[in-house]
Amino acid sequence: MLQHDPVYTVGLRSSVYTEQEESNLLAIGADFVRTNRGGLITFHGPGQLVVYPIFNLGAMKLGVREYVYQLEETIINLCERYKLHGERSPHTGVWIANDKICAMGINTQRGITSHGLALNCNTDLKWFDRIVPCG
């Protein structure tokens, strides 16, 4: 669990992200990292809780879809503790009304998970203005 300095990360589905777009994001003071997680581009930074769980899905007898469902369920339950109504949509992650509060992007190799989720707690949302984030 951690909070990143400003960084944009792109997943496997963002293979066509131009050097100019990358330069534009670097120019506003954020890093730019290509990753092997699922999903498109997202932002990580101050005010956001980022969690990188490492699990053996085989030992837990979980498939990837069930694992993601359980991550979403955990965040929905956390929202309820703060009297917020978190919900799923057709896209991966958790929303409150039409606002995405939690993004998720994972990778598995030999059944071991990597990457994880980013929960916007008091994130400055202006960082998202320059991208079309995952979901």
N, C-alpha and C positions, 0 to 999 in steps of 0.2 A: 504494500500500500504506500502510495506516495503522491506528491504534488509536483508536476513538472514545471520547469521554466517554459516559456512559450515555444511550442513546437507543433508543426503540422506533420502528420504522418499519412502516408498513402499505403493502401493495401494492394493485394494482388490484382484486383479489378481496376486499378488505376494505372495500368502499365503505360498508357499514353498520356503522360503529364509533361508538358513541354518545359524546356530549360527556362524559357521566358516566364512562364507561370511560377516556376520554382524561384527564380530571381526576384519576382515581384513580392513573394511572401518573405523571402530573406530580407528584402529592403525595409520591411516594416518591423524588423527586430525579432523575428521568430526563426528557429531552426527548421529544417526540412529533412525528413527521414523517410526512405522507402523501406517497407517492412514485408514480412511474409504472412501477415494476418489476412483474414478475409475482409472484404469491404472496400470502400473507396477512401476519400480523403476525410480527415477529421482534425480537430485541434485539441491539444492538451496544454494546460497551463494553470496559472495561479487560480485558486478558488475551486479547483476540480480535483476530486478524489479519484485516483487511478489505481486499479487493483489488477494484479497479474497472478491469478490463481494457477497453481500447477497441480494437476490431478492426473491419476492413472484411470482413464475412463473404463478400461477393461476390468480393473479390480473393482470399480464401482458398479459395473454392469450397466453403464450408460452409453447411449449413442450420442453423437454430436448434437443432434436436434434436441434431445432430452436435456443435455447439459446446458445448452443455451436457454431452454425453457426454465430450467432451475435457477440460472443466473437472473433471468428476468423476474422470476417469482420472488427471489431474495430481495431485489430492489423494490418491487411492488410492496412487499411486506415492510420494508424499511420506510417507505413513503407513508404507509398507514400509521406507523408509530408517530409520525409528525403530522397526522391528520391531513395528509395529501392523498389524492386519488390517482395513483399511478396505474397505467394500463398498457397493454400490448397494442400493436397495430400490425398490419400486414408486413411491416418492416421490422427487422431485428432491433431490440432496444426497448426502452420504457418511456412513455409520454405522460404528461399531465396536460389534459385538454389537447391542444394542437402543438404543444411545445415539448420537444425531446429533452428529457432530463438525464437520460443515461444511454450512451452509445456502447455498442459491444462489437468486438472483432476478435476472433480467436483463430488459432492454428492448432492442428494436432499432428504429431508425428509418432507413429507406433503406439497410438492411443494415449499419449501424454500431451496435455494441453499447454499452450503458451498464449501470450497476450491476454486480453481480458476485457475490462469494462472501464468506462470513464463516467463518473457521476458529477453533474454540474451542481455544485452547492451554492457558491456565490461567485461564479465565473463571470468575468467581463465578456458579455456576448458579442462585443464589437469584433472580436477575433474571428467570429464565424461569418462576418459580413463579406469577406473576400473569397469565400468558398461555397460550394454546394455540398454540405456534409453528408456522410452516409445516412441513408434512410430518409 
